[in-house]
Amino acid sequence: MDTTAFCLHAKGSIDGFYDGNNQQVATVHLDEKYSSLYTQTQATVIQSQALQDQRLDNQLQAHLHQLVNQSLAHLDHQLMYQSQATVYPIVGYNVMHNQSTKNPDAEKRRK
């Protein structure tokens, strides 16, 4: 048989494969067990992908939450120094003077 002319095609219902001369060359027997196993495996893969996506979403949310908290903590820290400078002016100075042992930038500004 010429392999270039060999062509398998399903005939009517799926009961077998036939070559170009309508000679049956293979028989198909559907097995419900394997069909359902494939469907179940495919569903498991989709479920695994969804679970992985949910894990990534949770990690992203946790990371964003951490960044927001760090930003808010930094903002609170800066506002605390600013409010101390404006709320607690030192009596006797014509120009506002801010000195704090907690503020690491205080030494830099005095020099």
C-alpha positions as CSV (number, residue, x, y, z in Angstrom):
1,M,0.0,0.0,0.0
2,D,1.3,3.4,-0.9
3,T,1.7,5.4,2.3
4,T,1.2,8.7,0.6
5,A,-2.3,7.6,-0.5
6,F,-3.2,6.0,2.9
7,C,-5.8,8.0,4.6
8,L,-7.8,7.0,7.7
9,H,-11.3,8.4,8.1
10,A,-14.3,7.6,10.4
11,K,-17.2,6.1,8.6
12,G,-20.7,6.9,9.8
13,S,-20.8,6.2,13.5
14,I,-17.5,5.8,15.2
15,D,-17.0,2.0,14.7
16,G,-13.7,1.9,12.9
17,F,-11.2,3.6,10.6
18,Y,-11.0,2.9,6.9
19,D,-8.3,3.4,4.3
20,G,-8.8,5.1,1.0
21,N,-10.3,1.9,-0.5
22,N,-12.9,1.6,2.2
23,Q,-11.1,-1.3,3.8
24,Q,-11.5,-1.3,7.6
25,V,-8.0,-1.0,9.1
26,A,-8.8,-0.3,12.8
27,T,-11.8,-0.7,15.1
28,V,-12.8,1.7,17.8
29,H,-14.2,0.6,21.1
30,L,-15.3,3.4,23.3
31,D,-14.5,2.7,26.9
32,E,-16.6,4.7,29.3
33,K,-14.1,4.1,32.1
34,Y,-11.2,5.8,30.3
35,S,-13.5,8.5,28.9
36,S,-14.7,9.5,32.4
37,L,-11.1,9.2,33.7
38,Y,-9.9,11.7,31.1
39,T,-12.8,14.0,31.9
40,Q,-12.0,13.8,35.6
41,T,-8.3,14.4,35.0
42,Q,-9.1,17.4,32.8
43,A,-11.4,18.8,35.6
44,T,-8.7,18.2,38.2
45,V,-6.2,20.1,36.1
46,I,-8.6,23.0,35.7
47,Q,-9.3,22.9,39.5
48,S,-5.6,22.8,40.2
49,Q,-5.1,25.9,38.0
50,A,-7.9,27.7,39.7
51,L,-6.4,26.8,43.1
52,Q,-3.0,28.1,42.0
53,D,-4.6,31.3,40.7
54,Q,-6.3,31.8,44.1
55,R,-3.0,31.3,45.9
56,L,-1.3,33.9,43.7
57,D,-4.2,36.3,44.3
58,N,-3.9,35.7,48.1
59,Q,-0.1,36.3,47.9
60,L,-0.6,39.5,45.9
61,Q,-3.2,40.8,48.3
62,A,-0.9,40.0,51.3
63,H,2.0,41.8,49.6
64,L,-0.1,44.8,48.7
65,H,-1.5,44.9,52.2
66,Q,2.0,44.9,53.6
67,L,3.1,47.7,51.3
68,V,0.1,49.8,52.3
69,N,0.8,49.3,56.0
70,Q,4.5,50.2,55.5
71,S,3.5,53.3,53.6
72,L,1.0,54.3,56.3
73,A,3.5,53.7,59.0
74,H,6.1,55.9,57.2
75,L,3.5,58.6,56.7
76,D,2.4,58.5,60.4
77,H,6.1,58.7,61.3
78,Q,6.6,61.8,59.2
79,L,3.4,63.4,60.4
80,M,4.4,62.9,64.0
81,Y,7.6,64.9,63.5
82,Q,5.8,67.6,61.6
83,S,3.1,67.9,64.2
84,Q,5.6,68.0,67.0
85,A,7.3,70.9,65.3
86,T,4.2,72.9,64.8
87,V,2.2,72.0,68.0
88,Y,5.1,72.3,70.5
89,P,7.0,75.4,69.6
90,I,9.8,76.4,71.9
91,V,9.0,79.5,73.9
92,G,11.5,82.3,73.5
93,Y,12.6,81.6,69.9
94,N,11.6,84.0,67.1
95,V,12.3,81.2,64.6
96,M,10.8,77.8,65.0
97,H,13.4,75.4,66.3
98,N,12.9,71.6,66.0
99,Q,15.1,69.3,67.9
100,S,14.3,65.7,68.6
101,T,16.4,62.8,69.8
102,K,14.0,60.4,68.0
103,N,14.3,62.1,64.6
104,P,17.4,60.9,62.8
105,D,17.3,63.9,60.5
106,A,17.5,66.4,63.4
107,E,21.3,66.2,63.6
108,K,21.6,66.8,59.8
109,R,19.4,70.0,59.9
110,R,21.4,71.5,62.9
111,K,24.7,71.3,61.0
